[in-house]
Amino acid sequence: MSHLEPIIGPAVEAAGFRLVRLRLLGSKRKTLQVMAERSDGSMSVEDCAALSGALSDFLEAEDPIEGDYLLEVSSPGIDRPLTRLTDFSRWKGNEAKIDLIAPLDGRKRFKGVLMGLDGNDVVVKVAGTELKLPFDAIVDAKLVLTDKLIEEDLRSRGMPPAGQG
């Protein structure tokens, strides 16, 4: 994630949220992007506003970032990034795009169905073949927006799937 995670992560947790991703972008005009969610995976606009306020106060007091920057707080969304090892087992059965730091068998990009974990390897089924991708080699991963994922999201929020109810 970021060298700022050990500083900002506890402040996110103290506000009642779980840090999903933290990024500091830009050099002249910096943006601190904080992606978070509640423990149940939800994150409303009101939650984003509440966390933004709590983090603004914390960042002003602690001043961990040099110079001016913009604070951006958001939810992970349905096609969320996968940033922790546990994310790959939690979202087992869903389609994901995974980018590696260095090529594996001549490829750096993979798209397939998450099959879970094998130790610290992410198991993904690509074109009918199960591959083991070392978690430490993953530079970027996110869920692919599919009908199945949308239905799971609706169900988790107590709403009927599209076309029902």
N, C-alpha and C positions, 0 to 999 in steps of 0.2 A: 504494500500500500504506500505508505509515506513515512518519512522520519517524524512527521507531526502526529501520527496515529497514537503513540503512547501519551501524548499531551492532550489531544482533543478527544480521543476515544472515551476516556473516563468521564469527561464533561458531557458527552452524548448520552452515556449510560446513566449518569446522575440525573439527567433530564427525563429519563424513562424510555430511552430508545436504544436500538442496537445499530452500531455503525456498519454499513454495508460497503461503502467505498469512500475514500478520501483522496482528493487530487488537488494539487496546487499547480495551476496553469499560468503560463505567460511569464514574461520577465519584466517588461516595463509596466504593463497593466496586468496585475496579478488577479486571479480569481481562485478562491478557495471553494471547491465543490465538495459538499458534504451530502452523501446519500445515506439515508437512514430509514429504519422501520421500527414499529412496535414489535414486541416479542411474538405476537400472533401473525406478523407479516403485513399488517395494515399500516397505512400512513396517509392521513387525510391532509387537505390543504391547511386546516387548522393546526394539525400536528406539526407541519412544516413551519408555520408561522411561530408556534410556541418554541420549537427547537431553535429557530433562527434567533429569536429574542434571547433565549438562554445562552446560546453560543456567542452572540454579540457581546453580552455582558462579560462572559468568561474571557473571550479573546481580548477585550479592551483591558481587563484587569491583568491578564497574564502576558500579553503582548509577545506571542511566540513567533510572529511573522514580521520580518523587517519591511518597512515601507507601507504604502497604501495598497489595499486589495479590496475586492468585492467578495462578500460572502454569499454563496448560493446553496440553499438547502432544498433537497428534493427527495421524492420517494423512488424506490428502485423501478417501479412500473411493472407491468406484466412480463415484458421481455427483459427481465432484470439481468444485471451482470452477476456472474458467479465468481466470487472472490475468495471464499473460504473452502477448505476441503469438504466440510460438511454440506455445503451447497450442492455438491455434485451427487451426494446420496439423497439429500432432501428432494431434489428435482428429478430423481430417477424416473425413466420412462418418457421424459420429454426430450424434444429435439434441442440441440445446442450447436453454436458455432464456437470453435476453440482455435486460438492462434498460439503457436509455440514460439519461444525465443529463437530456437535453431531448428532446422529441418530434421524430421524423423522419417526415414525411408524416402528422402527427397521432397517431403511436404512440410509446410509450416502451418497450413490451414486445414481444418477438419470440420465437417458438418455431419452430425449423426445423432443417434438416440443415446442418451445417458443410461448406462447400465449399472452405475454404482461405483464402488471403490474396491480396489485390491491393494490393501496397505495404503501407501501414499501415491498410488497410481489411480488416475481417473480412467474408468473403462467406458468406452464409447463404441457403439456399433455403427460402422461406416460401410455402406454398400454391402450389407450382409456379413461383414467381418468385424469381430470384436478386436479393438486395439486398446493397448494400455499406454496412456500418456502420463509421464511423470508430472505430478502436480507442480513441482518446482520449475518445470520447463514451460508452464503455461503463462503467457504474458497477458492474454485477454480471453475472456469467455463470457458468453451470454446466452440466455434462452432465446429460441426462435419463436416468434409469435405464430401460434397454430390454433386451429379450432379447439383442439384438446386442451391447450393451455388456457384459452379463454374460458372454456367450460369449467375447468378446475378453479379458476379465479372467481367466477360467478358463484359456484357452489360454496367456496370458502367464505364468501360474503353473504351467504344465505339467500342468494337470488337464483331463480330458475334459469336453466340454460336457455339460450336463444331458441325461440319458437315454442317455448312451453310457458304456460301461465300467463 
